[in-house]
Amino acid sequence: MPLVTSTEIFKKAYDGGYAIGAFNVNNMEIVQGITEAAEDLRAPLILQVSKGARAYANHTYLIKLVEAAVIECPDIPIVLHLDHGPDFETCKSCIDGGFTSVMIDASSKSLAENIEITRKVVEYAHDHGVVVEAELGTLAGIEDAVHVKAEDSSYTRPEDVEEFVTKSGCDSLAIAIGTSHGAYKFKPGTKPQLRFDILKEVERRLPGFPIVLHGSSSVPQDLVAKVNKFGGKMPGAIGVPEDQLREASRMAVCKINIDSDLRLAMTATIREHFVEHPEDFDPRQYLKPARQAIKDLVAHKITDVLGCDHKA
């Protein structure tokens, strides 16, 4: 099947009490690992591309990689999504370039400005059959071009969501309930806890409307340990507990973004390979197990965290 929008798969996810995995892609091995896992599990899938990924890999290369994945995985719906589009021009470029979904992130602006910017993107996107994700509230952390200090982050105000969705016309909404970008989401010794009270109130105010969680990598401690064991330095890397993500997916959350965990799986595997096989110099020798590590991680997320295996 061709690339799809998220409209139908979000409706099924909302009604079915599961979430769709939105995995960031940067190169061929990451695309292959993600899509092979989803195809094996017959799971709908969102492949998302950040501004940084477009700068690194080139828009055309990424499009062609995703188009190849669609051909290789004909039995599952795949969405191509722009993650954290910083402005109208970037969103327009992706819409014109074949994306089926875009995110406009104007969450750092005032409510009125956020609505105005989002509405402009929505009007252009909908005219071209593309759906739009927007954001209310600001997540802390670092991811590509997104840099937000903890003191500048803010939870989503549930009392704003109805006005925002109605006036902007967005198709899904990313909210801030305690997740965070990057691999250092919480201070060591603290107990991570998502604000389910905010999520419940948003769900009450927007019944049936798909909610998105950004910054939802769990930073598996076995992968952190492997990185450190084989020469890395990642002290205090902590992520979002997977049981809390599963709880959120049973509620209004239909899309859960995962990026840092993919980077950890790939990097840990490559570091281990270099130490255990110092004679290897062919990239295929270390990228093949790295690709398998991505596949294994994504299969775990789809089945045990998102609950969306065999939903295609």
Summary of the structure (lengths in Angstrom):
residues: 312
radius of gyration: 18.5
end to end distance: 11.6
largest distance: 60.5
contacts: 1116
relative contact order: 0.16
helix: 49%
strand: 17%
